[in-house]
């Protein structure tokens, strides 16, 4: 199982839509499959926050492409057939869900690690994009994290502090 945790800067609104049907807040995970293939066949699964307005209490996970698949509902965003639906949980700004990793991809390395991209949107406009992130199926590792703004801020501060310390050390030498 892989547990996904997504932290928003404020409580997301998955129900409000604009005049063309785009959600106030949305997200999409692209789970890598065979990277030797061209887009979009290089992905094995798409986790679609953009369908929460239609799916209610379940989150839809689709194939990247399905030969012959026709979406009569117009809800798939142009992606392929449904793989599964899983329950999702929202605790203020933290959205989480779990899914069997086998349903997402067969492209795991020896440590049970797979790769994904993540994008969040506001009314269809990208607000963040994180490419080529690695996730682990190991229970000892937080599997699919999205760094919180506080963690990101602390990481940047630590990087600047280390750089400053190294520059001081070099100027003394």
Secondary structure, 3 states (H helix, E strand, C coil): CEEEEEECCCCCCCCCECCCCCECEEEEEEEECCCCCCCCCCEEEEEEHHHHHHHCCEEEEECCCCCCCCCCCCCCCCCCCEEEEEEEEEECCEEEEEECHHHHCCCCCCCCEEEEEEEEEECCEEEEEEEEEEEECCCCCCCECCCCHHHHHHHHHHHHHHHHHHHHHHHHC
